[in-house]
Amino acid sequence: VPKPAAPAPPAAPVHPPAAPVAAPPPHNAPPPVRPRAWWHGLGVFVILAAFFLALDASATGRLTWSLVVVLSIAFIVGGVTTLQYLASPDRADRRPFVVGAALLGAAVLLLPVAVALQSAPTTTETFTVAGIPGITTLDLRVSEDTGHVSVGFARNPPFLVQAQVIHIGGLLSSHYPGDVTATNSTSGQTLTFTMATKTTSSLFFLAGHDIAVTVNEGLAVAMQLSSATGNVEVDVPAGVIVTTPGITTSVTTGNVVVHATDAAFVNGAWIQATATTGSVTISIDQGVVHAGTVTVQGTSTTGSVTFDFTGSTSVAAKVTSTVTTGSIRFDGTKYSGPADTLLYAPSSTAYDGAAMKFSVNLQSTTGSITLG
């Protein structure tokens, strides 16, 4: 009998091949941090300083406002450089600190000095016309760009006319001799004295001048005074002859003040005061009679107009006032009339019979008119 077959051995388990293991990504180390070069702050300062110095020199031919700007840049760059050094964990290289501290210290010490020097009056010039035989009349003409113009009188000075000019510097601006021109010429018995100023411009502000003119009281005088930005003041004392055309004053931005006390106005002379942005004040104290008519004109576009008048027997005034936006105020003890736009000092009857008459016209576009 055949033997039964032996059972087959169990099949070996089949395992799937293992997946290949991916290689770890390469380790990319960050590049080393390069320290900031110590001279970077100094380089920024040099570049900016050179730019502003060149800009200043190209405009004026001199170094003026740029000195203040350079010191301001030194303050900023020095402060930033010093703070960066103090905030850095690596302080082995002390050169950034030394450069920053040097710039900061120089700016702190010198910047206030530079600003004060640029902003203060430092230069004074005097222009004098000595006595000239036969001269009896002065034609005075002063034109000012920026600053103050004043005219006064002196008794028996050793000159006919003298003008003292103070050069005024503005912040980040400059001033120098030569920006004022003065000329004089004679024709017959008349001396013409002309002065004009040239404003020194800067990056932000303007410089200017204070002009004080002194006139010999023995001269009959006519004058034309103007200032683009500033004030104009005239004070005429007793006995000074104001000849035709008279006194003309004007400012664009500023105030005008004209005061006369017993001046010897010739017939047909005038006082004209004009301010575009500012006030006008005209004061006349006339106790001495000089026969004739004097025309007075006071005009302000955006400001007030004030007229003060004190007359005497045979001296009277007629005042016509015009306002667009504003009011008219007057002293009722001095003035009377049919309306505040037409007043007389002291009355229309006195004006008609006066030997010396002041015909006054006052105008204000945006402002008030005051009669005192």
Salt bridges, closest charged atoms under 4 A:
ASP93 OD2 - ARG95 NH2 3.01
GLU125 OE1 - HIS167 NE2 2.76
ASP139 OD2 - ARG141 NH2 2.77
GLU144 OE1 - HIS209 ND1 3.46
ASP179 OD1 - HIS167 ND1 2.99
ASP179 OD2 - HIS209 NE2 3.18
GLU217 OE1 - ARG155 NE 3.31
GLU233 OE2 - HIS148 NE2 3.98
